[in-house]
Amino acid sequence: MKIGFLINPIAGMGGAVGLRGTDDNAFLEAFRRGARPVAPMIARRFLNCLRSLCSTLVLERARFFAAPHIMGFDYFIDVGLPAREVDVKVSYPTTRDDTIKSVETMIREGIDVIVFVGGDGTARDIASIAAPSQIPILGVPAGVKMFSAVFAVSPEAAAAIVCKCLEERCTEIEAEVLDLDEDSYRRDHLSVRLYAIVKTLGLPNLLAPRKDVTVGDEEAKKGIARYFVEELMKPNVLYILGPGSTVKAIADELGIEKTLLGFDAVVNGKLVARDLWGRKMLEIVKSFKERKLVLTPIGGQGFLIGRGNKQLTPEILRYFDKEDLIIVATPSKVAKLRYLIVDTGDPELDSRYRSYHRVIVGYREEIVMKIIAARDLIELV
């Protein structure tokens, strides 16, 4: 099997600094805010896991074609896996044109599948070339948004999918490539568009479904909010309210303006800071002895930490124990989920949050759900 491999080096950089993406020239603002590349670490996680999961005999069935330098080939050298570097000149910083040129060259080499490290923007660029050729694409999740259905749930899951395919134990399925308007996203408006239907590699539990962006269950949200405000909120405790319409209902009940897609701080029912990220978020979290983190999982996917809330860096999450998590979700959302998933980027933190946890689903209504680490999903196959 000929496998093309490509990395978008700037994918995901906007998340930790509150930009929610790096499309167009947003990565320049991300650099200005002090963002660091996250895709290289994720690429190494994928390749290291691929080397450890697959036997030597299985890996010998693959020929890897990597995009040049920091777009792919350098990481094969780092982890000691053989690969052929495709002959493409790329710019620095890299652009979507470099992605497209690399994919076109790989297709001319007769590749069977493209594995990429990036987000929805990268998926769009690759799909524009791969979809007409019916070449499957598999995403290793590194972006901020990731609405598309071509992404594995984690780098380790992507490695497991590739291993199973080399063993001829996975199938090709159709999947949607979606993306949203980042300018609207930064203004707290969701505008999602379908860009392509592509083939991807399917394996139960390891491929994330498309993100569910529908809204509904308004009465359930109101009940959750009333219960939270009337019976759960304590005086002089810092509440960090995360993204999502279910959490926004709590802010509405309090009569405060919520950042729909960001993090806001509330103390004694009053808004004390909006759209928190980076040093500002860390400082306010550190300034309170008692603090709570209010989150809702991503509909259809079940991610609690690691997608859609990249502002929660490991440095910030270390100030919250699992008892500090307050999880809210409507009944229709949790009905579609087997478990909740965390991928903090730190195995120790993943272990901290791995547990059974209460989820508030209505007024004085709670259920218990299992929280697992995204890395654990390869053990469920």
N, C-alpha and C positions, 0 to 999 in steps of 0.2 A: 504494500500500500504506500503510495506517495502522499505524504502529508505536508502541506504548506503551513508555515508558522509565521505569525506576524504580531508585532506589539505596537500599540499606540502609546508612546512613552509619556504623553501628557494626560492620558485618560485618568479620570478620577481626582485630579489635582484640585478641582474647584470645591469638592465636597467639604473638606475640613475647614475651609476658609469662607464658607457660606455662599459660594457662587452657584452651586447646584449644577455644574457642568463646565466644560471647557471648549465648547463649540466656538467657531470663528476665532476671534482674538481674545476670548475671555481668559485664556491661559496666561496672557500677559498680566492681567489684573490678579490672577492667582499667584503668580510669581511676586508681584508687588506686595501682596498680603502675607508673603512668607510661606507659601505652599511648597511642599516637597513632592517629588514624583512618587507615586504609589505603584504604578504598573510594573516597574522592575522587580520589586519584592514579590508581587503576585506571579509574575512570569517564573521566577525561581521556585516558588512554591509548586507551581504546576509541573515544571520539568523535574525537580527533585522527587516529587511524588510519582511521576511517570517512571522514573528510573527505579524507584524502590518497589512499585507495584507490579511492574511487568517483568517477567523473567527475561533472561538474556535471549532465549530462543524466540520469545514473542517480539522483543524489540528488533531482532534481526529481520523480522517481516516488514519493517517500516524503513522507508527512505525519507528523511526530513529535508525539506527545502525551506530555508529561513530567509526572511527579508534581511537587508544589510544591517550590519553594525548594531546600534541600539534599538533597531526595529525588530531584532530577532536573533541574529547569528551570534552576537556577543554572549548571550545567555547559555547557548549550547556549549560554548567554550568554558563558561563559568562552572557548569555542572558536569562537564565531561561526557557529553553525548555527541555522537557524530552527526553532522548536518552539512548540507551543501548551501553555500551562500549564493542567492540569486544575484545576477549581474544587473543591478539597478543603482543609479546614482540618486542619493537622497539628500535633502536639504537639512539644515540645522537652524532652528528647531524644525522637526518634521511636520509635514502637512498632509492633508487628505489626498493631494496629488501623488505623494510618495506611496501612500497606501494603495491607491488605484494602480499605479505603475507596478508595484510589487506583485499585486494579485494578478494582473495581466500577464506578467512574466511567468508566474507560477503556473497559470493555466496553459501557457505555451509549453511548459515542461511536462504537462499531462498529469497534474496532481489529481488525487481522488477526493480530498477533503481539505478544507482550510480551517485551521484552528487559530483563533486570534485572541489577544488580550486587549480588552477595551470596553467600551460602553455602546449605547445605542447609536451614537454618531459614527463610530467605527463600523458597527454592523450595517448601517445604511450604506456607507461607502463600499464595503466589500460586497454587499448584496447587489449593488448596481452592476457589478461585473460578474459575480458568480451565479446569480439567479438565471440569466439567460442560458448559461451553460449547464444548469442543473447540477452544479457541484455543491455538496453539502457544506455548511459552515457551522462551526461550534464555537461559542463564545466562552472565554475564561473571564469571569466577572471582575472588572476593574473600574467601571464607570460609576457615575453618581446616580443615574436614573434607572437604566436597564428595564424598560417596559417590554422589550422584545422577548420572544419565546425561544431564542436560540442559545440562551446562556445556561451553562451548568450552574448548580447551586453554590459551588465553591471551586477553587483551583484543584483541590483534591478530587472532587467529583468529575471535573473535566478530564483529569488524568485517568480516572477509572473508566470513563466512557471510551477514551481512546484505546485503553488496554483491551476492553471487551470487544471493540471493533476489530482490533488486530487478531483477536481470537475468533472473529466472525460470530460474535454473540450479541450484536446490537443491530438495530434496524434503522432505515432512513424514514423520517416522517416530515410532514410539512409543518412549517412554523411561520408566525408573523414577525416581520421586522417593523417595529413602531418607534417613533421618536416624537418629541414635543418641541415646541418653540421655547428656547431657553430664555429669551427676553421676557416672554409672558410668564414663564415659570418663576423668574426672579421677582416678578410683580405679583406673585401669589395666584396666578391663573393657569389652569391646566388646559392645554390645547394639544391633544395627541392626534397623530396622523399615521395611517397605515402606509408604509412605503414599498413593501414587497412581501410576497409569499416565497419562501425559500425552503430548501431541504436542509434538515439538520439530523444529527445522530441521536436517536431516542433510546433511553434506558430508564425504567421506572425508578423514581425517587431521586435521580441524579440530575435530571433536566428540569429547570424551573419553568412553570407555566408563565404565560404573559401576565404582566401586572394588571390587576383588576382596578380600573380607575373610575368605576361607576359609583354613584352616590345613592343613598337610600336609607331605609330603616330610620327615618327621622324621629319617630316616637321612641325607639330604643335608645337613640343617642341622647334624647332629652331626659329619658329615665336614668341613664348612666350619669349624666351631668348632675341631675338633682341629687342622686344618691351620693355622688362624690362631694358635692358642695355641702350638703346638709349633714352628712355623717362621717366623712372620711378626712376632711381638711382639719388640720390642727393649727393653733396659733403659733406664730413665730417660726414656722417651718418653711424652708424654701422648696417650692414646687417648680421643677423645670418641665414645662409643657412641650411635648414633642409635636412633630408634624401630623397632619391628618384631620379629616373632618370630624371624627369621633372625639378627638381631644379638643378640637375647636369648639364643640358643643359645650364643653366645660367652661371655656372662656366666655361663651355667650351667656351661660347661666350666671356667671360672675359679673357680666356687664362690661367686660374689657375687650379690647381689640386684639385678636390673635393673628400671629403670622401663620397662615395656613400651612406653609411648607417649611417653616423654620422652627426655632426653639425660643420660647419666651419664659421669663422668670416671674413668678407670682409669690407674694408673701402677704398673709392676712387678707387674702381676697383682692389685693391690689397688684397691678402690673408694675414691676420695678425695672424690667429691661426687656427689649424686643430683639428678635432676630439674632440670637446669640451664636457666636462661634469663636474658636481660637482662644486667645489670651483673655478676652473679656468674659467668655463663658467660664473658663477655668477660675478666674479670680472671684467671680460671684459664687461659684460652687464651694470654693475653699473658705469663703467668709462666713459660712453657716455651719453650725455644729450638727444640725439635723436637716437632711435634705431628701427629697423624693424625686424620682424620674418617672414621668407619666408618658407611656408609649402605647401606640396601637400597631398591630402587625400589618404588613402590606397584604392587601386583599389578593387572594389567589395564590400567593407565594408563601406567606407565613413568616417572612423575615421580620424579626423584632428589632435586631441591631445588625447593621452591616449593609443595608440597602435603604436608600431614601433618607438616611439620617447620618451621613458621613461626618457631620459636625461632632459626633460623639467619638472623639479620638480615644485611644487607650489611656492617655494621660488623664483625660476627664473621667472616663469610666472607672478608673481605680478608686474614685471617691464614692462610688455607689456599690453597696453590697446587693445581693439578690433580694434581700428584705426591703431595700429602698425602691424596688421596681413596683410601679402600679400600672397594670396592663388593662386596657379597656378595648372592647371590640363588640360589634353588634352580633346578634345570634346568627344572622345569615353569613357573616364573614367567617366566624369560627366553624360553622357547619361544613365549610369547604376545606378545612385545614386538619391534617393529622397531628401536627405538632407545630411549635413555634421554633424559629431558627435564629441563632446568633452567630455572627462572624465578625468578631471584634478586631481581628488582625493579630491577636495575642492569644496563644493557646492557654496560658494561665487564666486570663480573663474569661475565655470561653468556658473553662471549667468552673469558674466562680458562678456563672449564671446558669449552668446546666442543672436543671432541677424540675420538679413539678411546681406549678405556680397558679395562684388564683387569677382568673380573668373576669372582670366585671362586665356583664352582658346586658344589664338592665337595672331598674330600681330595686335594690336589695336582692339582686340576682347575680350569682357568681357560679362559675364552673372552674374545674381544675384542668390545666393542659400541661403537657410535657414540653420543656424547653430543651432543645438539643443544639449542639454545635454543628455548623455546616460541615466541618471536617468529619463528623461521625457518620454522615449519610452513606459513605462508601461501605460501611459495615452492615448496612441494611439491605444491600443488594444480594 
